[in-house]
Amino acid sequence: MFGSRNQMTGRVVVITGAGSGMGRELAIQFAREGSPVAITDVDRDGLAATAEMIEGDVLARELDVRDRSAFMAFAVEVDQWTETPIGCLINNAGVTVIQSFSDASPEDDEWVMDVNYTGVVNGCHAFLPIMRRQGSGTIVNTSSVFGLMGYPHQTAYCASKHAVKGFTEALRHELRGTGVRVASVHPGGVRTAIISNARFHEDDAGNREHGDASARFQSVALTSPERAATIIRNGIEKGRARIRVGPDAVLFDLLVRLFPVRYYSILDRVFLRFTRS
Ligand SMILES: NC(=O)c1ccc[n+]([C@@H]2O[C@H](COP(=O)([O-])OP(=O)(O)OC[C@H]3O[C@@H](n4cnc5c(N)ncnc54)[C@H](O)[C@@H]3O)[C@@H](O)[C@H]2O)c1
């Protein structure tokens, strides 16, 4: 089934977290290619700005992916929106928290898990019945390169993105022969608002641990949101089950396969020292 063309032109593309970054770029590109786009975000202003940029049919709804009932209601609305079938759901919304595990606020870690993992599961609950009925459609779940490896000060994020990968692979095997495809996306560093939208640990004096992370991230992230969206779109249309985004994602994935235990000390010595200077 995978490997055949999976054309989205003329089919509805549903995207969560479309008010910024990769979600916004995906919406713009799919719309430009002729897909009606149904877009959501918890950030009303960001979502409205994306809707303004779309040429073509757009349905924009404020939606928190953690809210399963709202997600189910949105799926019903999308199903009734046009005559055309739903081609693809991209569970893209995501957040992170940057803090050491010992300093972490459990509430922040739960927030990351709820948005990144439960949000993906909610999306699948909402749209899978429609795709099963159609006998077609692709569910695309956004993991990360941190869903393939561990990284310090990102324990909750890594856990949530590994959970997305495991969930996605199991669901893919479960849906063999149904006509519904399931894929995971693993971006490396992409220059979006992910770090400026992150939560940080603050000490008692209000100082942020890793307070300079946003500026550093922008200087080391190798891929633009436009390029990332193009890679994801091509991956979906080529029917890929696993889409790596950016040269760092490809390199880190290889490193983890070759050195499943020592990869981080190699990374630290060879790669990360340049990004620290
Ligand atoms: N930027 C990177 O380097 C990178 C790397 C790997 C994976 N990712 C993943 O890519 C996805 C897109 O992130 P991005 O980099 O474009 O970041 P971004 O911050 O620019 O966009 C994320 C969007 O998700 C929305 N969002 C947050 N919480 C939400 C919720 N509860 N319900 C609905 N929407 C919500 C935000 O409002 C925002 O518009 C995320 O899943 C992220 O974890 C990003």
The ligand as a MOL file (V3000), in Angstrom:
LIG
                    3D

  0  0  0     0  0            999 V3000
M  V30 BEGIN CTAB
M  V30 COUNTS 44 48 0 0 0
M  V30 BEGIN ATOM
M  V30 1 N 10.2040 23.3980 15.4730 0
M  V30 2 C 10.9070 22.3040 15.6790 0
M  V30 3 O 12.1470 22.3280 15.6910 0
M  V30 4 C 10.2090 20.9810 15.8850 0
M  V30 5 C 11.0020 19.8240 15.9040 0
M  V30 6 C 10.3880 18.5960 16.0710 0
M  V30 7 C 9.0150 18.5090 16.1950 0
M  V30 8 N 8.2610 19.6480 16.1790 0 CHG=1
M  V30 9 C 6.8150 19.5080 16.3190 0
M  V30 10 O 6.1870 20.1220 15.2080 0
M  V30 11 C 4.8600 20.5070 15.5770 0
M  V30 12 C 4.6010 21.9360 15.1270 0
M  V30 13 O 5.3700 22.8030 15.9290 0
M  V30 14 P 6.0480 24.1320 15.3890 0
M  V30 15 O 7.4830 23.9040 15.4370 0
M  V30 16 O 5.4120 24.5690 14.1380 0 CHG=-1
M  V30 17 O 5.7230 25.1060 16.6180 0
M  V30 18 P 4.7970 26.4190 16.7590 0
M  V30 19 O 4.8560 26.7690 18.2240 0
M  V30 20 O 5.2110 27.4380 15.7840 0
M  V30 21 O 3.3480 25.8820 16.3800 0
M  V30 22 C 2.6210 25.0190 17.2360 0
M  V30 23 C 1.1480 25.4250 17.2090 0
M  V30 24 O 0.4290 24.5230 18.0790 0
M  V30 25 C -0.5530 25.3060 18.7570 0
M  V30 26 N -0.9940 24.6640 19.9920 0
M  V30 27 C -0.3440 24.6020 21.1780 0
M  V30 28 N -1.1090 23.9900 22.0910 0
M  V30 29 C -2.2780 23.6600 21.4880 0
M  V30 30 C -3.4600 23.0140 21.9010 0
M  V30 31 N -3.6190 22.5910 23.1720 0
M  V30 32 N -4.4590 22.8420 21.0080 0
M  V30 33 C -4.3270 23.2900 19.7390 0
M  V30 34 N -3.2230 23.9230 19.2740 0
M  V30 35 C -2.2120 24.0920 20.1380 0
M  V30 36 C 0.1450 26.6290 19.0340 0
M  V30 37 O -0.7910 27.6550 19.3370 0
M  V30 38 C 0.9130 26.8480 17.7480 0
M  V30 39 O 0.1500 27.5930 16.8160 0
M  V30 40 C 4.7620 20.2740 17.0860 0
M  V30 41 O 4.1150 19.0430 17.3420 0
M  V30 42 C 6.2100 20.2070 17.5140 0
M  V30 43 O 6.3810 19.4610 18.6990 0
M  V30 44 C 8.8290 20.8780 16.0370 0
M  V30 END ATOM
M  V30 BEGIN BOND
M  V30 1 1 1 2
M  V30 2 2 2 3
M  V30 3 1 2 4
M  V30 4 1 4 5
M  V30 5 2 4 44
M  V30 6 2 5 6
M  V30 7 1 6 7
M  V30 8 2 7 8
M  V30 9 1 8 9
M  V30 10 1 8 44
M  V30 11 1 9 10
M  V30 12 1 9 42
M  V30 13 1 10 11
M  V30 14 1 11 12
M  V30 15 1 11 40
M  V30 16 1 12 13
M  V30 17 1 13 14
M  V30 18 2 14 15
M  V30 19 1 14 16
M  V30 20 1 14 17
M  V30 21 1 17 18
M  V30 22 2 18 19
M  V30 23 1 18 20
M  V30 24 1 18 21
M  V30 25 1 21 22
M  V30 26 1 22 23
M  V30 27 1 23 24
M  V30 28 1 23 38
M  V30 29 1 24 25
M  V30 30 1 25 26
M  V30 31 1 25 36
M  V30 32 1 26 27
M  V30 33 1 26 35
M  V30 34 2 27 28
M  V30 35 1 28 29
M  V30 36 1 29 30
M  V30 37 2 29 35
M  V30 38 1 30 31
M  V30 39 2 30 32
M  V30 40 1 32 33
M  V30 41 2 33 34
M  V30 42 1 34 35
M  V30 43 1 36 37
M  V30 44 1 36 38
M  V30 45 1 38 39
M  V30 46 1 40 41
M  V30 47 1 40 42
M  V30 48 1 42 43
M  V30 END BOND
M  V30 END CTAB
M  END
